[in-house]
Amino acid sequence: MKLNELRDNAGATKKRMRVGRGPGSGKGKTAGRGIKGQKSRSGVAIAGYEGGQMPLYMRLPKRGFNKPNRKKFAVVNLGIIQKFIDAGKLDAKGEITEDTLLEVGVIRRKLDGVRVLGKGEITAKVQLNVTGASKSAIEAVEKAGGSLAITNASVAE
């Protein structure tokens, strides 16, 4: 096979309908838009328009609040950290920081910091240094004989 022999599968692509190109095309004159009215004209945007009455999205009550400056944390479970230690990707003897978690691929990006949650079992004696952690995660790490230090953020529930 050569580059000039590459073709798409038969029937994979369909030619677009060119409207307004004479009566022989089957979509000439009004181009399938009918006769007169707002929708037959160009520049029409009536997706949320309900004929002059108050639109549904404005009639319904608004609820809740979205905090504009809320923090988004990268979440890591203890079970995942243990899995990476067992696989030999993380060194349990050294200090495990957010940067090391990022390097080995435990997290994709740091966002506003890394938060450790207590899901899963941890058996290794680790020294973790992260932005946040749940109470159950702190207890589990200390029970395994390790320590969990929280930097530049308060302990979240």
Helices and strands as residue ranges (DSSP letters): G 3-5, G 23-25, G 38-40, H 56-59, E 74-77, H 78-86, E 95-97, H 98-104, E 114-117, E 127-130, E 132-133, H 135-143, E 147-150
